[in-house]
């Protein structure tokens, strides 16, 4: 009778691994695409870095403004009071004077320093855009890992629950056999020990599942319901070299470093140009009126100024050397990032192959462990095997199934890591059902430095209100 209980328990073990954990909320099943959409739409980190990009866009407008006229006004009201005595005569010096002045300043020529600064800030914008794509990849990869981890831990809990049920049945069978003198008290104690261990492992698995669900909440923006099995794997490149070739062209970290190098080189040119001459146009117009008097003035001026720094205590040379050092730093950083990215491609490609090999190996291991378990169980009915042998065979089958679950999770994680290593793990490339953030929309509104009260400036206000950033 006790082996019929074992057979029933084994059937539950075989089919229970893919069943959701008992007590899970009855929600509609989420798939991996839903998790990725949730991560993209709810990520605070993405919102933060989009704001960083908008700030970089404004740097272009600020740089452009250096070549625009600077117009300002100044008004003043002055009250003088007192008296003076001249040859015995006292005169009153009380007066009130109002003034209004307008000033204009326009940079006509600065040896190209402002132009180089504008080009440098544009390269910085492109670098920041690439950095935003890198953040997007990290967020989507985290969502994939969180999704697969919840599935893995859920299946672990199901395995452990079935293991507890199976060992409980074996313990009852050992107790029945002990009562009729077929086994010793040692067999019962062994079963009790394994049951305690199984319950401990179940508690650990349940704790791991809670942690996985919390990570899913943080990564995706909501708690997991019933998760569907993952879809088919994304297409993989034909070889490591093919994957590296894609990564060198498309990886956002490489693009970011390339634009940082270009920006640094332009800043070197700006530092050199800042040592040259500059030409500025300056104009002013002022009105002054004294109340209770006929005194007034009306003065205007227009000047063309040519200037060039000669010596600033070594500041100019130091600024140039600093710009050159920063350029060398970005060049070295580009080489380091290229090497790191190609290494990540190799690592992800190898992990994918290893995971696939592990799945094939664990499938064979499961089949062999299942045959061994059934054989040991039948031999135990003939008295050729002990309770410990049956428990050991069941444990090997359990370990094989757990290894299969881990290998499956590792396979999907490695597949998406390979996409990320190539720079392809983006919402656009995955064709997620989301509104893709357009990094050029805000830039096109601000790149020409619109005035605050202009028509484009008002359009910017509406954009900011839509973003809840006003």
C-alpha positions in Angstrom: 0.0 0.0 0.0 2.8 2.4 0.8 4.2 2.2 -2.8 0.8 3.1 -4.2 1.1 6.3 -2.2 4.6 6.9 -3.6 3.3 6.4 -7.1 0.5 9.0 -6.5 3.1 11.4 -5.0 5.5 11.0 -7.9 2.7 11.8 -10.4 2.1 15.0 -8.5 5.8 15.8 -8.5 6.0 15.3 -12.3 3.1 17.6 -13.1 3.3 20.0 -10.2 6.5 21.8 -11.1 4.7 24.0 -13.7 1.7 24.8 -11.4 1.5 28.1 -9.8 2.0 28.3 -6.0 -1.1 27.5 -3.9 -2.6 30.7 -2.7 -1.4 32.9 -5.5 -3.8 35.7 -6.4 -6.3 34.8 -9.1 -5.3 37.4 -11.7 -5.1 37.2 -15.4 -1.9 35.6 -16.6 0.9 38.0 -17.4 3.4 37.2 -20.1 7.0 38.4 -20.5 5.9 41.2 -22.9 3.5 42.6 -20.3 6.4 42.7 -17.8 8.6 44.5 -20.2 5.8 47.0 -21.0 5.3 47.6 -17.3 9.0 48.2 -16.7 9.2 50.7 -19.6 6.1 52.6 -18.6 6.7 52.8 -14.8 10.5 53.1 -14.4 11.4 56.1 -12.3 15.0 55.7 -13.5 13.9 56.2 -17.1 12.0 59.4 -16.1 15.1 60.6 -14.2 17.4 60.2 -17.2 14.9 61.7 -19.6 15.0 64.8 -17.5 18.9 64.6 -17.6 18.6 64.5 -21.4 16.3 67.6 -21.5 18.8 69.4 -19.4 21.5 68.5 -21.9 19.2 69.8 -24.7 19.0 73.1 -22.8 22.8 73.3 -22.8 22.6 73.6 -26.6 20.2 76.5 -26.3 22.4 78.2 -23.7 25.5 77.8 -26.0 23.5 79.2 -29.0 22.5 82.2 -26.9 26.1 83.3 -26.7 25.9 84.5 -30.3 22.6 86.3 -29.8 22.1 89.9 -28.9 22.0 90.7 -25.1 19.4 93.4 -24.5 18.7 94.8 -21.0 17.2 97.8 -19.4 17.8 99.6 -16.2 15.7 102.2 -14.4 16.4 104.3 -11.3 14.9 106.9 -9.1 17.2 109.2 -7.1 16.2 111.6 -4.3 18.7 114.3 -3.2 18.1 116.5 -0.2 19.9 119.1 1.8 20.8 122.8 1.7 23.8 125.0 1.1 24.9 128.4 2.4 26.8 130.7 0.0 27.6 134.3 1.2 24.9 134.1 3.8 22.3 132.9 1.4 20.7 129.5 2.0 19.6 127.5 -1.0 17.6 124.3 -1.1 19.2 121.3 -2.9 16.2 119.0 -2.8 15.7 117.2 -6.1 14.2 114.0 -7.6 15.7 112.5 -10.7 14.5 109.5 -12.7 16.5 107.6 -15.3 15.9 104.9 -17.9 18.7 103.1 -19.8 18.8 100.5 -22.5 21.9 98.5 -23.4 22.8 96.2 -26.2 25.7 93.8 -26.5 26.4 91.5 -29.4 29.4 89.2 -29.9 30.4 89.4 -33.6 33.6 87.3 -33.6 35.4 85.2 -31.0 37.8 83.1 -33.1 35.2 80.3 -33.3 35.1 79.6 -29.5 31.3 79.9 -29.3 30.8 77.8 -32.4 33.0 75.0 -31.0 31.1 75.1 -27.7 27.8 74.8 -29.6 29.1 71.7 -31.5 30.5 70.2 -28.3 27.1 70.6 -26.5 25.4 68.9 -29.4 27.8 66.0 -29.2 27.0 65.8 -25.4 23.3 65.6 -26.2 23.9 62.7 -28.5 26.0 61.0 -25.8 23.3 61.6 -23.3 20.7 60.0 -25.7 22.9 56.9 -26.0 23.2 56.8 -22.2 19.4 56.9 -22.0 19.2 53.8 -24.3 21.8 52.1 -22.0 19.5 52.8 -19.0 16.5 51.4 -21.0 18.4 48.2 -21.7 19.3 47.7 -18.0 15.7 48.3 -17.0 14.3 45.8 -19.5 17.0 43.2 -18.6 16.0 43.6 -14.9 12.4 43.0 -15.9 13.4 39.8 -17.8 15.4 38.6 -14.8 12.6 39.4 -12.4 10.1 37.6 -14.5 12.2 34.4 -14.9 13.1 34.5 -11.2 9.5 34.5 -10.1 8.7 31.6 -12.4 11.8 29.7 -11.1 11.0 30.3 -7.5 7.4 29.5 -8.0 8.3 26.1 -9.5 10.8 25.5 -6.7 8.1 26.0 -4.2 5.8 23.6 -6.1 8.6 21.1 -6.2 9.3 21.5 -2.5 5.6 21.2 -1.7 5.4 17.9 -3.6 8.6 16.7 -2.0 7.1 17.3 1.4 3.9 15.4 0.4 6.0 12.5 -1.0 8.2 12.1 2.0 5.2 12.4 4.3 3.7 9.4 2.4 7.0 7.6 2.7 7.2 8.3 6.4 3.6 6.9 6.9 4.6 3.8 4.8 7.7 3.3 7.0 5.6 3.6 10.1 3.2 1.0 8.7 6.0 -1.3 7.9 7.6 -0.8 11.3 4.4 -1.8 13.0 4.4 -5.1 11.2 8.1 -5.6 11.7 9.3 -5.2 8.1 11.7 -2.3 8.9 13.5 -1.0 12.0 13.0 2.2 13.9 16.1 3.5 12.0 14.1 3.6 8.8 11.3 5.6 10.4 13.9 8.0 11.9 15.5 8.5 8.5 12.1 9.3 6.9 11.4 11.8 9.8 14.8 13.4 9.3 14.2 13.8 5.5 10.8 15.2 6.2 12.2 17.9 8.5 14.8 18.8 5.9 12.1 19.0 3.2 10.0 21.3 5.3 13.0 23.5 5.9 13.8 23.6 2.2 10.1 24.5 1.5 10.3 27.4 3.9 13.5 28.6 2.2 11.8 28.3 -1.2 8.8 30.3 0.0 11.0 33.0 1.4 12.9 33.2 -1.9 9.6 33.5 -3.8 8.5 36.4 -1.6 11.9 38.2 -2.3 11.4 37.4 -6.1 7.9 38.9 -6.0 9.3 42.1 -4.3 12.0 42.4 -7.0 9.3 41.9 -9.7 7.3 44.7 -8.1 10.2 47.1 -8.2 11.3 46.1 -11.7 7.8 46.0 -13.4 5.7 48.3 -11.3 3.2 45.8 -10.1 3.0 42.5 -8.2 3.1 39.3 -10.3 -0.1 37.4 -10.9 -0.1 34.1 -12.7 2.9 34.3 -15.0 2.7 32.5 -18.4 5.5 30.4 -19.5 8.1 32.5 -21.4 7.8 32.8 -25.1 10.2 31.4 -27.7 13.8 32.7 -27.4 14.8 35.7 -29.4 16.8 35.1 -32.5 20.5 34.7 -31.9 23.4 35.7 -34.1 25.1 33.0 -36.2 28.4 33.4 -34.3 30.3 35.4 -31.7 32.0 37.4 -34.4 28.7 38.3 -35.9 27.4 39.4 -32.5 30.5 41.5 -31.9 30.1 43.2 -35.2 26.5 44.2 -34.3 27.6 45.4 -30.9 30.3 47.6 -32.2 27.8 49.4 -34.5 24.8 49.6 -32.2 25.7 49.3 -28.5 24.7 52.5 -26.7 27.7 52.6 -24.4 30.1 52.6 -27.4 28.0 55.3 -29.1 28.0 57.4 -25.9 31.8 57.1 -25.6 32.3 58.1 -29.2 30.2 61.2 -28.8 32.0 62.0 -25.6 35.3 61.9 -27.5 34.0 64.2 -30.2 32.7 66.6 -27.5 36.1 66.6 -25.8 38.0 67.3 -29.0 35.7 70.2 -29.7 36.4 71.6 -26.3 40.1 71.5 -27.0 39.5 73.6 -30.1 37.3 76.0 -28.0 40.1 76.4 -25.5 42.6 77.2 -28.3 40.1 79.7 -29.9 39.5 81.4 -26.5 43.1 82.7 -26.7 42.4 84.6 -29.9 40.8 88.0 -30.5 37.1 88.8 -30.2 35.0 91.6 -31.6 31.9 92.9 -29.8 29.3 95.5 -30.6 28.0 97.5 -27.7 25.3 100.2 -27.7 23.4 102.1 -25.0 20.7 104.8 -24.8 19.7 106.6 -21.6 17.1 109.1 -20.5 17.3 111.2 -17.4 14.7 113.6 -16.0 14.9 115.9 -13.0 11.5 116.8 -11.5 10.7 120.4 -10.6 13.5 121.5 -12.9 14.1 121.9 -16.6 17.2 119.7 -16.4 17.1 116.5 -18.5 19.5 114.5 -20.6 19.2 112.2 -23.6 22.4 110.2 -24.3 23.2 107.3 -26.7 26.4 105.5 -27.7 27.5 102.8 -30.1 30.9 101.2 -30.0 32.9 98.4 -31.7 35.4 96.7 -29.4 38.3 94.5 -30.3 40.0 92.6 -27.5 42.3 89.6 -26.9 43.6 88.2 -23.7 47.4 88.4 -23.2 48.0 87.0 -19.7 45.6 85.7 -17.1 48.0 84.2 -14.5 48.4 81.0 -16.5 44.7 80.3 -16.6 44.4 80.1 -20.4 47.3 77.6 -20.7 45.9 75.5 -17.8 42.4 75.4 -19.4 43.9 74.2 -22.7 45.9 71.5 -21.0 42.9 70.4 -19.0 40.8 70.1 -22.1 43.5 68.0 -23.8 43.7 65.7 -20.7 39.9 65.3 -20.7 40.1 64.4 -24.4 42.8 61.8 -23.8 40.6 60.4 -21.0 37.6 60.0 -23.2 39.7 58.3 -25.9 41.0 55.8 -23.4 37.5 55.3 -22.1 36.2 54.5 -25.6 38.8 51.8 -26.0 38.0 50.3 -22.6 34.3 50.3 -23.3 34.8 48.7 -26.7 36.8 45.9 -25.1 34.2 45.5 -22.3 31.3 45.3 -24.7 33.0 42.7 -26.9 33.8 40.7 -23.8 30.2 40.9 -22.6 29.1 39.7 -26.0 31.4 36.7 -25.7 30.2 36.0 -22.1 26.5 36.2 -23.0 27.0 34.0 -26.0 28.8 31.4 -24.0 26.3 31.5 -21.2 23.5 30.9 -23.7 25.3 27.8 -25.1 26.0 26.6 -21.6 22.4 27.0 -20.6 21.2 25.1 -23.6 23.7 22.4 -22.9 22.5 22.3 -19.2 18.9 21.9 -20.3 19.8 18.9 -22.5 21.9 17.4 -19.8 19.3 17.9 -17.1 16.6 16.4 -19.3 18.8 13.2 -19.6 19.4 13.4 -15.9 15.7 13.6 -15.1 15.0 10.6 -17.3 17.8 8.6 -15.7 16.8 9.6 -12.2 13.2 8.8 -12.8 14.1 5.3 -14.0 16.4 4.8 -11.0 13.7 6.0 -8.6 11.2 3.6 -10.0 13.7 0.8 -10.0 14.7 1.4 -6.4 11.1 1.7 -5.4 10.2 -1.7 -6.9 13.4 -3.3 -5.4 12.3 -2.0 -2.0 9.1 -3.9 -2.3 11.2 -7.1 -2.6 13.3 -6.1 0.4 16.4 -5.5 -1.7 16.4 -1.8 -1.0 16.1 0.2 2.2 14.0 3.3 3.0 17.2 5.3 2.8 17.7 4.1 -0.8 14.2 5.2 -1.8 14.7 8.6 -0.2 18.1 9.1 -1.8 16.7 8.2 -5.3 13.8 10.5 -4.8 16.2 13.3 -3.7 18.2 12.8 -6.9 15.1 13.1 -9.0 14.1 16.2 -7.1 17.6 17.7 -7.6 17.5 17.0 -11.3 14.1 18.7 -11.7 15.4 21.7 -9.8 18.5 21.9 -12.0 16.2 21.8 -15.1 14.2 24.7 -13.7 17.3 26.8 -13.0 18.8 26.0 -16.4 15.6 27.2 -18.1 15.7 30.5 -16.2 19.4 30.9 -17.0 18.7 30.2 -20.7 16.2 33.1 -21.0 18.3 35.5 -18.9 21.4 34.7 -21.1 19.4 35.1 -24.3 18.3 38.6 -23.3 21.7 39.4 -22.0 23.1 38.7 -25.5 20.5 41.1 -26.9 21.6 43.7 -24.5 25.3 43.1 -25.2 24.6 43.8 -28.8 22.6 47.0 -28.0 19.3 45.5 -29.2 17.4 45.2 -25.9 15.2 48.2 -26.5 11.4 48.7 -26.5 11.6 49.7 -30.2 13.6 46.7 -31.2 11.4 44.3 -29.2 8.3 46.0 -30.7 6.7 46.5 -27.3 3.2 47.9 -27.2 4.3 51.2 -25.6 4.6 54.8 -26.8 8.3 55.1 -27.6 9.9 58.1 -26.1 11.2 60.4 -28.8 14.4 62.1 -27.6 14.4 64.6 -30.5 11.0 66.1 -29.8 12.1 68.3 -26.9 15.5 69.0 -28.5 13.9 70.4 -31.7 11.9 72.8 -29.6 14.8 74.2 -27.7 17.8 73.9 -30.0 17.3 77.4 -31.4 17.0 79.0 -27.9 13.5 80.3 -28.1 12.6 83.3 -25.9 10.5 82.7 -22.9 7.5 84.6 -24.2 7.8 83.5 -27.8 5.3 81.2 -29.6 7.8 78.3 -29.3 8.5 79.1 -25.7 4.7 78.8 -25.0 4.7 75.5 -26.8 7.5 74.4 -24.5 5.4 75.4 -21.5 2.6 73.1 -22.7 5.1 70.2 -23.2 6.4 70.6 -19.7 2.9 70.7 -18.3 2.1 67.5 -20.2 5.2 66.0 -18.6 4.1 67.3 -15.1 7.5 69.1 -14.9 6.3 72.7 -14.9 
